[in-house]
Amino acid sequence: MTGSVRPLHVHAIQTGAELRRRLDDVLRERPEWERWVRLYEIVLDATDDPAWDQITAATELAPSRDVNAPLLRGATIPLPREPVDGLLRRLLAAAELVVDPIDVAVLIDSAINQDDSLDAATATVAQLAVMPLLQAMKRRYGPAVAEWTAGYCPVCGAWPALVEQRGLEREWHLRCGRCGADWVGVPHRCVYCGEDDHDRLGSLYADEAGEARRVETCETCRGYVKVMAALRPTPAADLSLNDLAMVELELAALERDYRRPGAAFELGVLVRLESGGSA
């Protein structure tokens, strides 16, 4: 199935400076996305804070978990007020959202566990706020995840934001938009329900991009996932831009009543707010 879908152009991004230039390009091409870009810039500014790695080092993983459970299943995260509180407040202000009082533990807990207790706008800001922490978790614990065959992220349990079809072998690599995890997937199999009957699977293409950028669909669960060709792994900080660049393809899928399912896994992460300052 093909359609007249015009995705934003995707550039290869390798450095922080190039990423900033890419954000400027996005604003020139899509000025209506200014608020999202400003929110993402706030997250990027916060990502290099060493406190995230310190929080990660103090995190207690569950002593045992099911073989199919993500690494953070049942973890306890001791969360100092900073840098989380400051990041949340900056994001809420930039999004012009009023949350009073700001319960840091509730917002971060909701975002990490992907529950549906928050309204959509607040949930979006909370998800942005946990990205630096989850990316630090992936840096520390990601290598501990060996063979992984599930469709959801082996670190934080989220469904993949997109699939990178990588190299000459066109190997599928599922990418988490929250923590940046990278794990091998199975081509022509639904990442959500495992359907592999080709008669039940389909694709939506952008006319000018062909198979390089497309949406794979499943008639069994009515799910969809974005797929893009890539020569090498995309850095975690760049994934959200590549995800956003395919928004027209995503809208085309939604218009045809395809959907992304809810949370893949009940993480049961405990966020324990510390009374002191930075970790």
N, C-alpha and C positions, 0 to 999 in steps of 0.2 A: 504494500500500500504506500503510495507516495502522495505528497501534497505540497502546496506552495507555502513552505515554511522558511522564514529568513532568520536564521540564528545570528547572533552577534559573532563577529570574527574572533577566533581563538588564536592567541599568540603563544609561542613557547616562552615560559617565564623561568628565569634561572636565578636572578638576584633580587634583593630587596629593592634596589633602585629601579630595576626593570618592572617589578610589581607596582611600584608607585606610579611609574609612567603608564602602566597598563590601566591603573585606576583613572588616571587623567584621560586616557583614551576612551574609557567607558563613559565618563562624564560628557565628553565631546559627542560621542555617538548616541548616547541615551541620557540626556539631561534630566529626564523624569526619574532616573534612578539615583539622583544626588543623595537623598537621605540614606539609602542603603549603603552607598559608597562611603559616606561620612561615618556611619556606624562601623563599617568594616575597617576603616582607617584607625578608629579608636581601639579596636581589637588588636590590630597589627602593632600599634604603639605599646600595648600592654604585654604582648607575647614574649618579649625578651627579658622580662622581669625574672631574676633568678628565684624569686619566691615560689614560682610554680613548681620548679624542680625540688625545692625544699619541702613543699607540701606533699609532693609525690613520694619523696623519700620517707616521709612520716606516715604515709598511708598504710593501713593494715589490710592485706589481702586475706580473704577467707582461708582458713587452714586446709579446707578440702572443698571441692566443688565438682559437680557433674562434668564429665568429659565434654559435653556439648555446651557447657556454660561459658559465657565470655569471662575474660580474666578478672574483670571488676565485679563479678557476681558476689554479693555479700560483703564487699569491702567496706571498711570504715575510714572515712576521710576526715582528719582533724583540720578544720578550716579556720585560719586566722581571719580577722576582719579585713586586713589588707594583705594583698591588693584587691581582694574580691569586692569589698564594699565600694571602694572608689571606682572600680571599673563599672559596676552595676549603675552607680549614680550617673556617671558620664554617659553611659549608653541610654539610660532612661531620659536624661535631659535632652540628648541629641534627637531621640525619637519623640520628644514632646509628650511623654507619658507621665502621668501622675500616679504613683503608687505610694500610699501613705497608710500605715508605716511601711518602710522597706524592710522586710524580713529576709535577710540575706540567706539564712539557712533554708527557709522554705523555698525561695526562688531557685537556689542552686540545687537543692535536693530534687525539686520538680524537674529541672532541666536534665540533670544527669540520669535520673530514672525514667525520663520521657513519659511522665504521667500527664493526664489531661485536666489537671486542676486549675490551670491558668488560662486566661483569655488569650486569643491568638497573638495579639500584639505583644503582650507581656512575655508570653512563652518564647517568641522570636528573640526578644532582647535577652532573656535568660539563657537561651541556647548559645547566643553569641558570647555571653559572659563566661560560659564554661569551656569554650574552645581552647584558650591557652592552657587551662588545667588538663583537659583531656589529651591535648597534644603532648604535654609533658608526661602524662601517664603512658602514652604510646611510646615515647622515646625511651622510657625506663623499662617498661614491661613488655613492649611489643616483641622484642627478640625471643622472649620466653615462649611465645606461641608458635609451635612447630606446624604440624600438619593441621589444616583447618578446611573443612569441606562445607560448612554451613553457609547460608546466604547472608547472615548477619555478621557484624563486625566481631572479630575474636577478642577485641580489647574492651569496647564500650557497649556492644550489643545492638548498635544502630544498623538499620538497613543501609546498603551502599548508596551514596549520593549519585554515583555514576560508575560505569565500567570503562576502563582503558583497554582497548584492543591493541596490544603492544607488539612492536617489532614485526619482522618478516613472518614469524610463526603465527602472528595474530592471536597470541595467547591472551586470554581474558584475565584481567586483574581488577578485582572489585576494590573500590576506594571509599573509605568512610569520610564523610564530610565533616564529622565532628572531631575525631582524633587524628585523622590522616592515615589510618591503617591501610595496608596493602596486602591483599590475599588473593590466591589464584581461584578463579571461578571456572565453570564448565560452559563453554559456548553452546548456544542453542538449547539451554535449559533454564527455565524460569528460576530466578534467584529467590523467589518467595515461596512457591509451592512445589518446585522441583519438576514441573511438567516438562517432558522432553519430546512429546509428540509434535512433530513439525507442523502437522495440520492444525494444531492448537496455538501455534506461535506465529507472530507476525512482526512487521517492522513499519515504522513511519520515517520517511526520509525527507531531508531538505533537498529540493531539486538541485541546487548548485553544489551541495556537499556530498551527495550520494551516501555511500556506506561509511564515509569518514566521520559523519555525525548523524546519529539516528536514535530512535527510540525503539526498543524491543518490547513487544506486548505479549500478553498471555490471555487466552480466552477462558482458561479454566478458573483462574482467580481474579481476572480483570486487572492484573497488575501491569506496571510498565517500569522500565529502567532506561536511563540515558546511556548511550554508548558512544565513545569517541576514539578515533585512532590516535596513538601516541608512540613516539619513538623511544621514550624513556619515562620513568616514573615522574609524575608531577609532584613538586614539593607540597607539603601539607598546607602551607599558607596560601597556595595558589588554587587549591581545589574549588573553593567557593566561587572564584571567578569563572572557572571553566564550567561549573555547574550553572551559574547564572547565564553564561553565554549561550546556553541551549534552552533558554526559557520558552522560546517560541515552539520548539519541539514538544516541550512539556505541556504547553497550553493546547497543542494539537491533540495530545493524548487525552487530556482532561475533557476536551470537547467531545471526544468519542467515548466518554464514560469509563476510561481506564483510571485507576487510582493507585497510589502507594498505600500499602497497608499500615496499620498502626504499629505501635512498638512491637519489636520482634521478640523481646525477652524481658521478663521481669527481673531487673537487676538486683533490687533489694539493697542498694548502696545506702549506707548510713552516713549522713553529713553531720559532723559534730562541730558546731561553731565554738571556737576558742575565744576566751575573753581578752587575750593579749593582742599585741600588734602583729607585725609581719612574722611569718614563720622563720 
